[in-house]
Amino acid sequence: MTLTPLCELADGQEGDFFALLTAKEELTTKNGKPYFKVGFRDAGREVSFPVWQDSPWAAECRSAWTPGVFYKLRAVYRETGYGPQLEIRKIREVTEADAADGFDPAMCRPQSRFAPQEMFDQLSAIARERIEDAPLRRLIETLLTANHHALLSCPAARHNHHAFAGGLLEHTLSVTRTCVYLADKYAEYYPHLQPPLDKGLVVAGAILHDIGKLRELQQQPEATTYTPEGGLIGHLLLGRDMVREAAAEAGLAAERLLRLEHLVIAHQRLPEWGSPKPPMTPEALIVHHADDLDAKYNMLFTILRDDKTAGPLTSKRNVLMQQVFRGLDEV
């Protein structure tokens, strides 16, 4: 059969496709009967469904199916009242020979809609053009260059927003573009602010606000997890450490370094969100709101894309814990 990506299968369609086994959990029904709940995904769709005890795949599921391993399947995709399901016809682990048919591990990982290298180049160009202070610009260039490869693939989070390969770069570039606009707007709107709004510092803070996630998160085939440092310290302080390390060579003035560190550790604003201090400078306030808006907007986009509730309003069972209005045409 011709290969058809899992994400492109229509209800009732049978196809051959590559997928990653993301989960295998042994559970029991209310009547005490054991079964496995498994999940398979490619870049555009994840399907979670039960493998019952009397299924012809139950024994193989128990003994051989391994989360984090890629498989080639022939299966029928079905939309049901319990969510998407797969009726598996054939399944085996991916082999090296499958590369000839186009298999690439990246095809089973959600990823940014935008080309990572192009986003990196755009972010670097903004730093060169918008940060006039040479030591500050040198610090940014040092961190971007040193973390080039990791930035191309790192997600912005384990869940919730931009939780896909390249998500951190997509989010950072979007926040930086917003900060460029807001810095220009408020510098012009409040020309007598003392000290004047530091537009270069706003841009630097936007670029670096989540840089600590490169040390906080580690990507596994089946999921993004926290590193030990990420779990115990978190990306705000890890990011400040990275800024301090780079500043030692960049020759950044003491007060500017202090203000930049504050931008990193205050960008989430609230203690319950991880910030030890709220935004206490005009630059930090801009970065916080640009970051919060970009994260929330991505959440709202995902809710409208994925929610299957009938009618003009989505369910409130989502990351924003609220309903979203999709329009009267959906009644």
Secondary structure, 3 states (H helix, E strand, C coil): CCECCHHHCCCCCEEEEEEEEEEEEEEECCCCCEEEEEEEECCCCEEEEEEECCCCCHHHHHHCCCCCCEEEEEEEEEEECCEEEEEEEEEEECCHHHHHHCCCHHHHCCECCCCHHHHHHHHHHHHHHHCCCHHHHHHHHHHHHHCHHHHHHCCCCCCCCCCCECHHHHHHHHHHHHHHHHHHHHHHHCCCCCCCCCHHHHHHHHHHCCCCHHHHEEECCCCEEECHHHHHCCHHHHHHHHHHHHHHHHCCCHHHHHHHHHHHHHCCCCHHHCCCCCCCCHHHHHHHHHHHHHHHHHHHHHHHHHCCCCCCECCCCCCCCCCCECCHHHC
